[in-house]
Amino acid sequence: MTQSITTPYFMIDEQKLLRNLKIAKQLKEASGVKLVLALKCFSTWGVFDRISPYLDGTTSSGPFEVCLGHETFGGETHAYSVGFSESDVRSISNICDKLIFNSLSQYQAYAHLAQDKTKIGLRINPGFSYAGQDLANPARAFSRLGVPATKLTLNLFNEIDGIMFHMNCENKSAVDFVHQLGRLSSEFGAYLNQVDWVSLGGGVLFTWSDYDVALLAKGLKEFSERYQVQVYLEPGEAIVTQTTDLVVSVVDIVDNGKKTAIVDSATEAHRLDTLIYNEPATIKESMVEGKYEYVIGSCSCLADDQFCESRFDEPLFIGQKLHIQDSGGYTMVKLNWFNGLRMPDIYCRTQKDEMILLNRFTYDDFKAASSKWKLLE
């Protein structure tokens, strides 16, 4: 059936999504933690009805995400931003359950606008983290993300309801995360006793293969009971990892020293993190010991825009479809119109093997993204 669908397109697999959600449910039951979906990673609300029964709500990084979570997901709505404006705070205070400020200056400027409407939190930068690249390291030198420990006072914690520590990016080790919990206890224990809830942020890949979910649950439960707080995690990638393919077609094959299969997609437009983090994509059809090697190049004008280099058992051909795997998190939320490329449609393959169209982008969407009005004569 997918052979008749025009590429490029995203295909979300409901069965694989439910596999991750069942692990999330097990973690909640074993630990008492609450899970709120990080919309900065995944905001394809057409499948929220499948996700929401397993999670407790959503968390955001900007005012539009707050509105989306409130309108389409239900449960708790957490609002956070590195930099709120006064109008942001006024507009979202009535629709969020928790409003988390990034700095003392933001808290001092705007908390009074929301205190009677929602619970107030503050992000703390613990000074340590787990991140593979400095670009995504929340505790990197001179980080603007969260209040440093040196600026905290006990009096401050008499005024706020909760705190957030977001200190992980793609942490696949329960041992490392539990070690972080120990450091939080030793360095921030006096403050933790003063609040009602603690968010430990996202970036914890507890649905990764061989992840020790039992150890994670034990550590979270002990942490929660020690300080009598409700603990939250903010999973994004953990919910959608290995659930979605970006399906593309080979439109040309050139050989300028290396065989390059050019596909009808681009990392800069459709899978931006491949380019930003220099992390090659994985092609479903490739074989490690394959005889035929190709660069999988994009059709954008950016010289080094390529998905990966892969080997195949058979030569590729024009018109062949390739599945770029694990394209759910931080992809659809970052789509753009670079080069005027056709935006991928978004589908979901249901458990009944039905292909449900969730979104289709048209030329009118491209045109409206740049201008809706023109200058008057």
C-alpha positions as CSV (number, residue, x, y, z in Angstrom):
1,M,0.0,0.0,0.0
2,T,2.9,2.4,0.8
3,Q,4.2,2.0,-2.8
4,S,1.4,4.3,-4.0
5,I,2.3,7.1,-1.5
6,T,4.3,10.0,-3.0
7,T,7.6,10.6,-1.3
8,P,9.0,12.2,0.8
9,Y,6.8,11.3,3.8
10,F,7.0,10.4,7.5
11,M,5.5,7.1,8.6
12,I,4.7,6.8,12.3
13,D,4.2,3.2,13.4
14,E,1.5,2.9,16.0
15,Q,2.6,-0.5,17.2
16,K,6.2,0.7,17.8
17,L,4.8,3.8,19.5
18,L,2.7,1.6,21.9
19,R,5.8,-0.5,22.7
20,N,7.5,2.6,24.1
21,L,4.4,3.8,25.8
22,K,4.0,0.4,27.6
23,I,7.5,0.8,29.0
24,A,6.6,4.3,30.1
25,K,3.6,2.9,31.9
26,Q,5.7,0.3,33.7
27,L,8.1,3.0,34.8
28,K,5.3,5.1,36.2
29,E,3.8,2.2,38.1
30,A,7.1,1.1,39.6
31,S,8.4,4.5,40.6
32,G,5.4,6.9,41.2
33,V,7.0,9.3,38.7
34,K,4.7,11.4,36.4
35,L,5.6,11.7,32.7
36,V,4.9,14.8,30.6
37,L,5.6,14.7,26.9
38,A,8.2,17.2,25.7
39,L,6.5,19.0,22.8
40,K,9.8,20.5,21.7
41,C,10.8,17.0,20.5
42,F,7.4,15.8,19.1
43,S,4.2,17.7,18.7
44,T,2.4,15.7,16.0
45,W,-0.9,16.1,17.8
46,G,-2.7,13.7,15.4
47,V,-1.5,10.8,17.5
48,F,-1.9,12.4,20.9
49,D,-5.0,10.3,21.5
50,R,-2.8,7.2,21.4
51,I,-0.2,8.7,23.7
52,S,-2.2,10.6,26.3
53,P,-3.7,7.5,28.2
54,Y,-0.1,6.5,29.1
55,L,1.3,9.9,30.1
56,D,0.3,12.7,32.5
57,G,0.4,15.7,30.3
58,T,2.8,17.9,28.3
59,T,5.7,20.3,28.9
60,S,6.7,23.1,26.6
61,S,9.5,25.4,25.6
62,G,7.4,28.2,24.2
63,P,3.9,29.7,24.5
64,F,2.5,28.1,21.3
65,E,3.5,24.7,22.7
66,V,1.7,25.5,25.9
67,C,-1.5,26.2,24.0
68,L,-1.1,23.0,21.9
69,G,-0.6,20.8,24.9
70,H,-3.6,22.4,26.7
71,E,-5.9,22.1,23.7
72,T,-5.0,18.7,22.2
73,F,-3.4,16.5,24.9
74,G,-5.1,17.1,28.3
75,G,-3.7,16.2,31.7
76,E,-1.2,18.6,33.2
77,T,0.3,21.4,31.1
78,H,3.7,22.6,32.1
79,A,5.1,25.9,30.8
80,Y,8.8,26.7,30.5
81,S,10.8,29.0,28.4
82,V,14.4,30.3,28.4
83,G,12.9,33.7,28.0
84,F,9.3,34.7,28.6
85,S,7.9,38.1,27.7
86,E,5.3,39.7,30.0
87,S,2.6,39.1,27.4
88,D,3.7,35.4,27.3
89,V,3.2,35.0,31.0
90,R,-0.2,36.8,30.9
91,S,-1.4,34.7,28.0
92,I,-0.5,31.3,29.4
93,S,-1.0,31.6,33.1
94,N,-4.6,30.6,33.0
95,I,-4.0,27.5,30.9
96,C,-0.9,25.9,32.5
97,D,-0.7,23.9,35.7
98,K,3.0,24.8,36.3
99,L,5.0,27.8,35.1
100,I,8.7,27.4,35.3
101,F,11.1,30.3,35.1
102,N,14.6,30.0,33.7
103,S,16.3,32.8,35.7
104,L,15.9,34.8,38.9
105,S,15.4,37.9,36.9
106,Q,12.5,36.4,35.0
107,Y,11.0,35.0,38.2
108,Q,11.3,38.4,40.0
109,A,9.8,40.3,37.0
110,Y,6.8,38.0,36.2
111,A,6.0,35.6,39.0
112,H,3.5,37.9,40.6
113,L,1.5,37.9,37.4
114,A,0.8,34.2,37.7
115,Q,1.0,33.2,41.4
116,D,-2.7,33.2,41.9
117,K,-3.3,31.2,38.7
118,T,-0.8,28.4,38.6
119,K,2.1,26.7,40.5
120,I,5.4,28.5,40.2
121,G,8.7,26.7,39.5
122,L,12.3,27.6,38.9
123,R,14.9,25.9,36.7
124,I,18.2,25.2,38.5
125,N,21.5,24.4,36.7
126,P,23.2,21.8,38.9
127,G,26.5,22.3,37.2
128,F,26.8,18.7,36.0
129,S,25.1,16.8,33.1
130,Y,25.2,14.0,30.7
131,A,25.4,15.0,27.0
132,G,27.3,13.6,24.1
133,Q,28.0,17.0,22.5
134,D,28.7,20.4,24.0
135,L,26.1,21.9,21.7
136,A,23.4,20.1,23.7
137,N,25.1,20.2,27.1
138,P,22.8,22.1,29.6
139,A,25.7,22.5,32.1
140,R,28.3,23.7,29.5
141,A,30.5,26.6,30.5
142,F,28.6,29.9,30.8
143,S,25.3,28.1,30.3
144,R,22.2,30.4,30.2
145,L,20.0,27.5,31.2
146,G,18.9,27.6,34.8
147,V,20.0,29.4,38.0
148,P,23.5,28.4,39.2
149,A,23.7,26.9,42.6
150,T,25.8,29.9,43.8
151,K,22.7,32.2,43.4
152,L,20.3,30.1,45.4
153,T,19.1,31.0,48.9
154,L,16.8,29.1,51.3
155,N,14.4,32.0,51.4
156,L,13.7,31.6,47.7
157,F,12.3,28.2,48.3
158,N,9.7,29.5,50.6
159,E,8.2,31.3,47.6
160,I,8.2,28.7,44.9
161,D,6.3,25.4,44.6
162,G,8.8,23.3,42.6
163,I,12.1,23.1,40.7
164,M,13.4,21.7,37.5
165,F,16.8,20.1,36.8
166,H,17.2,19.4,33.1
167,M,20.7,17.9,32.8
168,N,20.6,15.1,30.3
169,C,20.7,14.6,26.5
170,E,20.4,11.1,25.2
171,N,21.4,9.4,28.4
172,K,21.1,5.7,27.8
173,S,22.5,4.6,31.2
174,A,20.3,4.1,34.3
175,V,23.5,3.8,36.4
176,D,24.7,7.3,35.3
177,F,21.2,8.8,36.0
178,V,21.0,7.3,39.4
179,H,24.5,8.7,40.1
180,Q,23.1,12.1,39.2
181,L,20.3,11.6,41.7
182,G,22.9,11.0,44.4
183,R,24.7,14.3,43.5
184,L,21.4,16.2,43.6
185,S,20.8,14.9,47.0
186,S,24.2,15.7,48.3
187,E,24.4,19.2,46.8
188,F,20.7,20.4,46.8
189,G,19.1,18.3,49.6
190,A,18.4,21.4,51.8
191,Y,16.4,22.9,48.9
192,L,14.6,19.7,47.9
193,N,13.0,19.5,51.3
194,Q,11.3,22.8,50.7
195,V,9.3,22.1,47.5
196,D,6.3,20.0,46.5
197,W,7.5,18.8,43.1
198,V,10.8,18.2,41.2
199,S,11.1,17.8,37.5
200,L,14.2,16.0,36.4
201,G,13.8,17.1,32.8
202,G,14.1,14.9,29.7
203,G,16.9,13.3,27.8
204,V,16.6,10.0,29.7
205,L,16.2,7.2,27.0
206,F,14.5,4.6,29.2
207,T,12.9,2.9,26.2
208,W,16.3,2.2,24.6
209,S,17.2,-1.5,24.1
210,D,18.7,-3.1,27.3
211,Y,18.0,0.0,29.4
212,D,17.7,-0.9,33.1
213,V,14.2,0.4,33.7
214,A,14.0,-1.4,37.1
215,L,17.1,0.4,38.4
216,L,15.8,3.8,37.1
217,A,12.4,3.2,38.8
218,K,14.1,2.3,42.1
219,G,16.2,5.4,42.1
220,L,13.3,7.7,41.3
221,K,11.1,6.1,44.0
222,E,13.8,6.5,46.6
223,F,14.5,10.1,45.6
224,S,10.8,10.9,45.7
225,E,10.2,9.3,49.1
226,R,13.4,10.9,50.6
227,Y,12.2,14.4,50.0
228,Q,8.4,13.8,49.9
229,V,8.1,15.3,46.4
230,Q,6.2,14.4,43.3
231,V,8.9,13.7,40.7
232,Y,8.4,14.4,37.0
233,L,10.3,13.3,33.9
234,E,9.9,15.1,30.6
235,P,10.4,12.4,27.9
236,G,10.3,13.2,24.2
237,E,12.8,11.1,22.4
238,A,12.1,8.2,24.8
239,I,8.5,8.1,23.6
240,V,9.1,8.3,19.9
241,T,12.5,6.6,19.4
242,Q,12.5,4.0,16.7
243,T,8.9,4.6,15.8
244,T,9.1,6.7,12.6
245,D,10.7,6.5,9.2
246,L,11.3,9.3,6.7
247,V,10.6,7.6,3.4
248,V,12.4,9.1,0.3
249,S,13.0,8.2,-3.3
250,V,16.2,8.1,-5.3
251,V,15.9,10.7,-8.0
252,D,19.4,10.6,-9.5
253,I,22.7,8.7,-9.1
254,V,26.0,10.5,-9.9
255,D,29.6,9.4,-9.6
256,N,32.1,12.2,-9.0
257,G,34.6,10.0,-7.2
258,K,32.0,8.4,-5.0
259,K,28.6,7.0,-6.1
260,T,26.0,9.4,-4.7
261,A,22.3,8.6,-4.7
262,I,20.4,11.8,-4.6
263,V,17.0,11.6,-2.8
264,D,14.0,13.9,-2.8
265,S,14.6,15.2,0.7
266,A,17.3,17.2,2.6
267,T,18.7,17.1,6.0
268,E,18.6,20.9,6.3
269,A,14.9,20.9,5.5
270,H,13.5,17.6,6.8
271,R,16.0,16.1,9.2
272,L,17.9,19.0,10.6
273,D,19.6,17.3,13.6
274,T,21.5,15.0,11.2
275,L,23.2,18.2,10.0
276,I,23.4,20.1,13.3
277,Y,24.9,17.2,15.3
278,N,26.8,15.6,12.4
279,E,25.2,12.2,13.2
280,P,24.7,10.1,10.1
281,A,21.3,8.6,9.5
282,T,20.5,4.9,9.3
283,I,19.0,3.4,6.1
284,K,16.7,0.4,6.7
285,E,17.7,-1.2,3.3
286,S,21.4,-0.9,3.9
287,M,23.7,-3.9,4.8
288,V,26.9,-3.6,6.8
289,E,28.7,-6.0,4.5
290,G,27.0,-4.8,1.3
291,K,29.0,-4.8,-1.9
292,Y,27.7,-1.5,-3.2
293,E,28.6,1.8,-1.4
294,Y,26.7,5.1,-1.8
295,V,26.6,8.5,-0.3
296,I,22.9,9.2,0.4
297,G,22.8,12.9,-0.7
298,S,20.1,15.4,-0.4
299,C,18.6,17.5,-3.2
300,S,19.3,20.8,-1.5
301,C,22.0,23.2,-2.7
302,L,24.0,22.9,0.5
303,A,27.3,21.3,-0.6
304,D,27.7,19.0,2.4
305,D,24.0,18.1,2.8
306,Q,23.9,14.3,3.0
307,F,22.2,11.8,5.1
308,C,24.9,9.2,5.4
309,E,27.2,6.8,3.6
310,S,25.7,3.3,3.3
311,R,26.3,-0.1,1.7
312,F,23.7,-2.2,-0.1
313,D,23.6,-5.8,-1.4
314,E,22.3,-4.6,-4.8
315,P,22.9,-1.4,-6.8
316,L,20.4,1.4,-6.1
317,F,18.2,2.6,-8.9
318,I,16.2,5.7,-9.7
319,G,12.8,5.5,-8.2
320,Q,13.8,3.2,-5.4
321,K,12.4,4.0,-2.0
322,L,14.7,4.2,1.1
323,H,13.6,4.3,4.7
324,I,15.6,6.7,6.9
325,Q,15.0,5.2,10.4
326,D,14.4,6.8,13.8
327,S,13.1,10.1,12.3
328,G,10.4,10.9,14.9
329,G,12.1,13.1,17.5
330,Y,13.3,16.6,16.6
331,T,12.4,16.2,12.9
332,M,8.8,17.2,12.3
333,V,9.0,20.0,14.8
334,K,12.0,21.4,12.8
335,L,10.7,21.1,9.2
336,N,11.4,24.2,7.1
337,W,11.0,25.3,3.5
338,F,14.6,25.6,2.5
339,N,15.1,25.5,-1.3
340,G,11.3,25.4,-1.7
341,L,11.5,21.6,-1.3
342,R,8.3,19.6,-1.0
343,M,7.5,19.1,2.6
344,P,7.0,15.5,3.6
345,D,3.5,14.3,4.3
346,I,2.9,12.8,7.7
347,Y,1.2,9.4,8.0
348,C,0.5,6.9,10.8
349,R,0.4,3.1,10.2
350,T,-2.2,1.8,12.6
351,Q,-2.1,-1.6,14.4
352,K,-4.7,-2.6,11.7
353,D,-2.1,-1.8,9.0
354,E,-4.1,1.2,7.8
355,M,-2.3,4.3,6.5
356,I,-3.8,7.4,8.1
357,L,-2.8,10.8,6.6
358,L,-2.2,13.3,9.5
359,N,-0.8,16.2,7.5
360,R,-0.2,17.2,3.9
361,F,1.7,20.4,3.0
362,T,1.0,22.3,-0.2
363,Y,2.4,25.1,-2.3
364,D,0.0,27.4,-0.5
365,D,1.6,26.5,2.8
366,F,5.0,27.3,1.3
367,K,3.8,30.6,-0.1
368,A,2.1,31.7,3.2
369,A,5.2,30.9,5.3
370,S,7.1,33.7,3.6
371,S,4.4,36.4,3.2
372,K,0.6,36.6,3.6
373,W,0.4,40.2,2.5
374,K,2.3,42.4,0.1
375,L,3.2,46.1,0.2
376,L,0.6,48.5,-0.9
377,E,1.3,50.8,-3.9
